[in-house]
Amino acid sequence: MSQSGFVNQSEPVAAQGAPGLPLEQYTVVARRYRPQTFAELVGQEHIAQALANAISTQRVGHAYLFTGARGVGKTSTARILAKALNCVHGPSPTPCNQCDICQMISAGNDLDVLEIDGASKRGIDDIRQLRDNVGIRPSRARYKIYIIDEVHMLTKEAFNALLKTLEEPPEHVKFIFCTTEPTKIPVTILSRCQRFDFAGIDTVAISQRLRQIVQAEGVEADDAALELIARRAAGSMRDGQSLLEKLLAFGSGTITVADVHNLLGTAGDERLAALLGHLASRNAAGALQELAAAVEEGVEVSLLLEQLLGYFRDCMAAAAGCPTSCLMYASAENRQMVVELGGKLGLCTVLAAMQIFDSALGRMRYSTQTRIIAELALVRICQLAELEELAGIVAQLRGAGVLGGATAAGPPAVSRTPAAAALSAAEQQMQSAAASGRIAPAAGTPGPSAEEPPAKKKYEQIADRPAVAVAQDEAHLSAAFAGGDEDAEQAEQSVFEQPFVPDAPAPGSPAETTCPPAATPDAAATRLWMAALARLSGMVVEHAKKYAEVAMTDGDRLLVSFSPQYTLAKSLCEQPDNLKRIESALAEVAGRRIAVQFCIQQRASQSAASAQEQPRPVSPRQRMLEAFKHPLVRRAVDLFGAQPM
């Protein structure tokens, strides 16, 4: 084959894989079709141009560092650079690949181009030997070139021994380092090298090179099959060539998509589309049945989840508004379905599903029950609609006066002790109480009935206490907790028995828009509101669905009310962009322009004046103190010996 056919010219004809040859003479595809010139490098055109120009202008450095993932051409580029420098007709950016030196370098047998495995030759003694031989001039070539692969595996002492030689090497010596982990190389080494970062190879470029290989091998292959191989290669040309070689041995003259799935243990596009449809419709039974059918066909469960994660990644890109050119994992036939699915689910749901898949894949590495983990992930995704968003929970707590002025962004997650876990359970109880409207009743609200349990009475007394009173009790309660059960009980009792004095509204605090008493729910208006929401997508729909009642006023104004715990949802719907989208959808449904007004429902026990008041912001320390008064937390204190912080 000609040089442009990128066959290694140094390999004998018997090693080209011709029919009837002994098995030991066969050469793998990745070696036979290795690039031999800078022009044949795929996906690294920027590096090829830089090195070729350096040779043409005689600006070749004494040390290079090639970094990148596996199979992207680092060692191949090092050999091409060595041939370009030592070719009989060089130095030239286009080595001839015909002279004895070029062929010996291509075969890895040249005496003056030394390829060293950094994983096995990593000690200080090996580097000392290299340093002693650096002064010896090359036997026949122009330069003595050291190619050290996986250089990050060298020990610290070996790197230190190499420093001086690397800084001022003899004029006939060149160093080329290759690594997949440049962060493990000392900065003193990095500063002495010219670094080139090799990018992952594009799927289209890998597919085109695979097409050239199958044509050279005289084998037929479907374009969809080669595209699937290229996607599975994940940017590595060598991985793609290795997969192709397995298919060349597996197939019978024609490579099809079914052959690729059968050999790799992956699911077909039809199976993935069916699974995505069940997940989108929240059909857990259908999703589990599809998974069972896939397992019976020989699909690897972990690979199936990886494929689904890739599809949801494309859904994320589509939901974020990216064009179809940004879709990386979905096949051409399924891309339109992925775009529609991303718009239907919304960005929030897609992100949650991706996190579930990612977590499941992580657990699969350490478990033998991979199918159960996959089933759990599918069912959890089908149940995402039943889970409250974090923003909704924060809105409930803020609307109930528990969070005060705290923001939704919390502190970073940390490992929890048993006492902290119990505290989290108590906070969940507080969230449940807030959602049911049992937190922070207004002044004048009747106290709990005689049938209510004591824990509930105490809890509501805590929630009713103003921020100033809580702050005054902090030191007393902290000391009591440290003193033992009796002191803590007495301190708690003293706090509960103190009279409640309502807070005055903070000066300058904005009044929340409350619904007029005359507004009554309207079934027709509710249907109109739901029809408009069906035309929208994204986070605004999730928040708008938290409405309490819808009423039509003045014939062309829609009044949408929210419960007090959904104040944040109301505020997000009132944002100009979201409000404009909602009113546009209403106009499309009703055939006329309808203005939208959002309001907060008045509490049943509040007067018109008290409904305008906002609770005074409560500090995190005060919220923590309130949580420690909860009976569940007190029980955790007794069990685990926790102390308030």
N, C-alpha and C positions, 0 to 999 in steps of 0.2 A: 504493500500500500504506500502511497505517496506520503510525503512529509505532512501535507495538509490534512491527511487522514488521521493524524495524531496517534499513530502506532509507534511504540517504542522501537526506534531503528536499531538499537543495540541488541534487541532480542533476536536470537536465531529463528529461522523460519519454522523450525520444529516446535518452537515454543509459542507459536501464534494460535494454537488451538485447532490445527488442521485435522480433518478426520483421519482415523486410523493410527493416531500417535499413542505412545504409551502414556498411562495416566500421570506419571511423575513429571512429564514434560509440559503439562498444561500450565498456562499462565493465566491468572485471574484477570477479569475484565478491568478492574481498577488499575492494574499495572500495564496492561497492553494498551489501554487508551489514555495513558497519562499525558498531559500536555508537555510538549517538548520545546515550545518557544513562547515568548511573551504574548504573541498574538493568539495563542490557543488557550490562554488562561480565561476561564469563564467567571464572570462576576467580579473580577478584580482589575478592571481596566485602569483604574486610577493608580494602582500600585505598579502595574506593568509599564504605564507611561512614565512614571517617576523614575523607575530603575533604568528604563531604556534611555531616557534623557540624561541621566547621570553618567551612563557609559559613553554616550555620544559627546558629551561636553567634558569628559574626563574629570568628573566630580564624584567619583566613587568613594564612599566612606570606608573606614577600616573595620567598622562593626555595625551590624544591622540586627534589629529585633523584629521578628515577625510574630504577631499575636492574632489569635482568632480561635473560633471553635474548631472542632475536629472536622477533617475532610473538606476544608475550604481552599486548600492549595498552598499551604505554608512551605512544606518540604519540597513540593514540586517547583515552587518559585525559587527556592534556594538552589536547587540543582540547575535551573535555567540560568540563574545569575552566575553560577560557577562556570557553566559552559560558555556564557557570553564573555567572561573575563579570560578564560583559558583556551578558547578555540584557536586553532592554528591560524585561522583567517581573521582573528580578532585583535584586541577587544572589539566586539561588535554587538549591538543590541539584537542581532539576528544570527545566532550561531548556526553553523552549517549542518550539524547533526550527522555529518558524514565522516569527519576525521576521526582518528583513533581516540583522541582525547575526549571528544564529545560523546562518542559511544560508550567509552568506559565510565564517564561520569553518569550517563543515563542508566547504566547497569549498576552503579554504586560500587565500582571496583577500581576507581582511579587512585593511584598512590598519593597524589597531591591534593585530593579532595577527601577529607576525612570526615565521615559521618559518625557522630558519637551519640550514644543513647544516654541522655542525662539521668534516666532512672536507674541504670545499672553502673554507670561510670560517674558516680556522684560524690566521691570522697575527696579529701584533700590530697591523697597520694596520687589519684588519677590526674588531678589538675597540676600537680607538681611535675608529673611526667610530661604532660602537655606543654607546660611552660619550659621545660628543658629542651623539648624538640622544636620549639618555635623558631629558634635561631638557625636551624638547618634549612638551607634553601631547597626549593622544590626540585625534584629529580628531572623533570622535563617540561613542566608547564610554566606558565608565567607567574602564577600565584599559588601559595599553599593556603587552602581554604578549609576552615574548620566549621562544620555544620553540627551544632549541638541541639538535638531535638529534646523537647520537654526540659528545657534548661532550668525551669523553676524547681526541679527535683534536686538540684545541687545543694549540698549542705552550706551552712553559713561560713564555715572555715574554707570550703572550696571556693566560694565567691570571693572571699577576702584574698585568697592566694592568686586569684585571676585578675584582681584589680589593676595592679601595676602593668601587667602585660597588656591588658585591654586598653589602658590609657595611652601607652606609647609602644605599640607593636612594631616589629620590623616592617619595612616597606613592602616585603613580599608576602605578608600574611593578611588574610581577611577572616573575620569572624561573622558567622550568621547564626543567630539564636532563634529557635522556634519554641513557642509555648502557648498553652491554652489558658494559663493563669498568670498574667503579668503582675498581678498584685502581690504575688509571693516572691518577686525578684527584688532585691535590695535597690534602693534608689540610687546608690552609688554606681550600680551596674547600668541602670536605666539612663542615667545622665551621660554615659559614655557611648551610647548606641543611637543610631537613627531608627526610630520606631515606625513600623507600618502596621496598621490594624486591618486585618482581613475581615470583610463583612460576610454575613451569611448570604448564600447564593439564592437568587430569586427562583421561585418555582417555575416560571416560564423558561428561564435559562437552563435549568436542570432538565426540564422536559425536552427542550430542543436538543441538548447534548445526548440524552437517552435515545432520541429518534435517530440521530446520526449513528449511534452504536448499533441499534437493531438493524439498520440498513446495511451497515458493514458486516454484520453477522448473517445477513440473509434471512431474517426472521420478520414476520408480520406482527404488528402490535397496534391495538386500538389507541387512539389519541387519549381517550378517557382513562385507559389503563396506565399510560405513561404519566398523565397528569396526577393520577392517584399515587403512583410511586414517588413522583417529585414532591407531593405534599407530605408523604410519610417521611421523606428524607430530611425535612425540617431544615433546609438550608445547607446540608452537607452533600457535596457531590459524591464523595466516596460512599456514603450510606446509600445514596440512590443507585450507584453502580453495583453495589453489593446486593441490593434487593433485585435489581434487574438480572443479575447473574443467577440468583435462585430461581427466578421465573423462567430463565432460559433453560434451566435443567428441569423445571417442573412442567412446562408446557409441551405442546406437540406441534410446534411450528408457528403457532399464533398465540399471542398474549392478549387475554381478554380481562375485563374488569372482574369477572367472576373468579378467574385464576388468581388475581391479586388478593381479593378478599379471602379466598380459601387458604392461600398460603400464609397470609399475614395474620389471619384470625380477626379481621375487622368486619364491620357490618356494612351492608350495601346502602346506597342512597335511599332506596325505598324503605328499608327498615328504619333508618334515621328519620326520614320524613314522617313515618307513622308514629314513632316515639315522640317527636316534637309536637305532632298534632294532639296526642293524648296529654302531654304536659301542658299545652296551651289551653286545652279544654278542661283541665284539672280532673282527668279521668284516670284515677290511680289504678283501677282494675285493668283497664286497657294497657297502661304502661307496663304493669307487671307481666301481663300476658305476652306483650311484645318482647320483653326481656327474656322470658322463658323460651320463646321460640328462637330467639337469637342464640341462646346458650345451646339449644339442641342442634343448631346448625354448626356449632363449633366456634362461635365468636368468643373471643377472650373478653371477660367482663371488664377488666381494667382498660383495655383498648377501646371498648364501647363507650365507657365514660369519658375517655380522652376525646373521642370523636364528638360526643355531645357537648363537652366543654368547648371544643373548637367552634361548633355551630352556635353555641350561646355567645361566644366571643364575637362572632359575626352579627348576631342579633344585637349585641351591645353597640357595635359600630353603627348598625342601621338605626337603632333607636336614638343614638347621639347625633344623627343627621349626616353621617359620612356617606359618600357615594359608593356605588357597588364595586368600584375598583379597590376599595379598602377591605373587601371581604376576602379572607385568606383561606378558610377551611371548607366552606360550602362549595359543592360542585356547581357547575354552570346551570344545571337543570333545577337546582334547589335554591338558587340565590334569590329569586323573586319571592319564594315562600319565606325565606329567612327575613327579608325586608318587611314583609307583611307581619310576620310573627313578632319582630322587634317592636313595631308600632302598636300591635295589639297588647302585648304584655306590659310595655312601658319599661323605662330604664331601671327603675327601682327594683322591679320583680326580676329582671334579667340579671342584675348585679347580685341579688340574693341567691338566685339559682347557680350562678357561677361560683359563689363562695361555698355552696353546698357541695357541688361537684369537686371542687378543689380539696375541700376537707375530706371527702370520701376517698379520693385518690391517695391522699396522704395516709389515711388509716389502712388502706389496702396493702401498703408495703409491709405492714407488720401483722397481718391477719391472714388466716387461712379461709375465713368465711367471706370471701370477696363478693359472692352473689348477694348475701344478706345485706352487706354494706351498700351495694348498688341499689337494691330494692328500697332500703331505707331512704337513700338519697332521692329516688324517684317519687316516693310517697310524700316526703317532706316538701318537694317542689310543688306537687299537686295541692298541698295544703297551705301554700304561702298566703293565699287570700284570707285565710282565717287568722293569720298572725297580725298583731298590731305593730305598726311601724314605730321605730324609736321616736320619730318626730311627733307621732300621735300621742305616745305615752307622755312625752315631755309636755305636750300641749295640755293634756288632761291634768297633770300635776300643777302646771303653772296656772291653769284656769281655776283649779281648786285652792290656790294659794299656798301649796306645799313648797314649790320651787322658788317662788318670789321672782327675783330678777335674774336667776341663774340662766345660763345659756344652754343650748342643747348639746354643745360639744363638751364632753366630760373629760376627766383625766385619763391618761393612758391605762390600758388594762394591765393588771398585775396579778400574780398568783395569789389565791385567796386562802386564808386559814379557815378552819371549821367555824370559828366565831364570825369571821367575815361572811362566810356562806350563809350562816343563820341570819346575819344582818341583812343580806340580800333578800332572803325570804321574807323578812319583815318589811322591807321596802316594797316588795311585790304586793304584800297585803295592803300597804298604804296606797299603792297604785289602784288596786281593786276597790278600795274604799273611796278613793277620789273619783273613779269612774262611775260609781253608784251615787255620787253626790253627798257622801256622808262626812266630808271633810270641811272644816271651817264654816259652820253655819253662821248666819248673820246674827247680830244682837237682837234679842227678843224672841229667838226661835225656841219653841218648847224643848225641854230636855228630853233625854231618852226615856222610853216607857219602862215600866217595871219589869216587862218581859225580856228586855235586852240584857245580854250577859254582862257581868262586871267588866270584862276586858274591853268590850265595846264602849262602855260608858267612860272608862278611863282614857281610852284612845281618843274619843271625841273631845274630852276635856283638854287633852294635850293639843289637839289640832286647833282648838278655839283660843288657846293662849296667845297673847300678842308677843311680838318679837322682843320688846323691851323686857317683859316679864321673864321670858325664856333666858335672855342674856343674864338677868340678875340671878337666876337659879343655877347657872352653869357651874360656878365654883363649888357651891354647896353639894350638888349632885356628884360631881367628880370626886370630891373627897369622900362622899358616902359610899360610892362604888368601891373605893380602895379600902374602906373600913370593914366590909363584910356584909352579909345578907341582912342582918338586923338594921344596921345603919342605913343601908340602901333602901330598905322598906320604909323606914321612918322618913327618910328624905323624900322618897317618892310620894308618900302620903301627904307630907306638908306641902308639896308642890301642887297636888291635886286639890287640896282644900283651900288654896288661895283664891280669892274672888277674881272673876274675870272682868277686865276693863277693856272695852273695845278700843282699837286704834283709831286715831283721827286720820283722815286721808292725807297723804303726803302732799305738801304744797307744790303746785305746778304739775301734778301728775295728770296725764291726759285721760279723759273720760271715754270709756269704751262705748261704741254705738250699740244701743239696746233697741229691741223691737218695740214698736208702738203697741199699746194694749189692744187696739182695735183690729190688728192683723190676725186673721183666722186662716187656718190651713185650707188649701184648695186642691182637690184631687186633679183637676184639669191642669192646674199650674204645676203640680208635681210630675205629671206625665210629660209635660212640655220640658221641664228641667232635665228629666232622665233621658229624653230623646236627644237633647242638646249634648249631654255628657257622652252619649254613645258615639258622637261624631268627633270627640276629642281623644287625645292620647297623652301619656306622660304623667308627671307628678301632679299636675293640676287636677286631673280626674280623681286621683286617689284622695286628695284633700276635699274636693267639691262633694264627693260621695258621703262625707261625714256630716252633711246637713241634717237638721232636725225637722224643719217644716218649710214649706214653700207656699207663698200666697201671692195673688195678683192684686195690685192696687192701681187705681186710676186707669185701668185698661191697657196700659203700655209700660208698666213698671212691675218687675218681678222682685218680690221681697223674699230673700233666702235667709233663714235663721239658723244659727248654730247654737249648740249647747255650750255652757260656759267652759267646759273642759276642752273644747275645740277652738279656742281663741286663735291659736297659731294657724290652724287650717283656714279660718276666716281671713286672717291677715294675708296669707299667701294667695288666696283667691282674689283679694282686692288689689294685688299688684297690677300696675297698668297693663303689662303684657298679657298676664293671665285673664284680666277682666276683658280685654279686647277680644281675646280668643273665645271666651265664653259668650259674649254678646254677639259675635259673628255666628257662632253655632246656633244660638237662639233665633237669629234672623233667618238662617237657612231653614230651620224647622217651622217657624211660625209664618214666614213669608212677609214679615214686617219687622221694623226695628223695635226691640224691646230692651229697655234699660234694666240693669240689675243692681240691686242694693242688698248688701249683706249686713246682718245685725246679730247681736247676741241675745239669746232668750233671757228674760228675767227669771231669777229663782222664785219658786213658789212662795218662799217665806220672806222675800225681800220686798221692801217698799220701793216706790219709784225713786226716792232719794238715795236709799242705800244701795240700789242696783248700780248707781254710777260710781260708787267708791271702789277703789282698787286696794288690795292688800299691800301692806308695806313689805318691801323686799326682805327676805330672810336670808341670813348668811349661811354658807355651807356648815359652819360649826353649829349653828342653831338647829339646822335640819338634822345633823348627826345626833345632837342631844335629844331631839324629839324622838328619833328612831330608837335610841337606847331606853326610852321610857316604855316602849311597846312590850307587851307581855311575852311575845315570842323572843325578843332580844333579851329580856330578863332571864328567860329560860336558857338561852345560849350562854349568857354570862355565868349562870349557875353550873352548866355542864362543862364549859371549856375554860372558865377562869379568865374571860376576856375583860379588858379594861377600856374605858372610853379614852379616845385619843384627841 
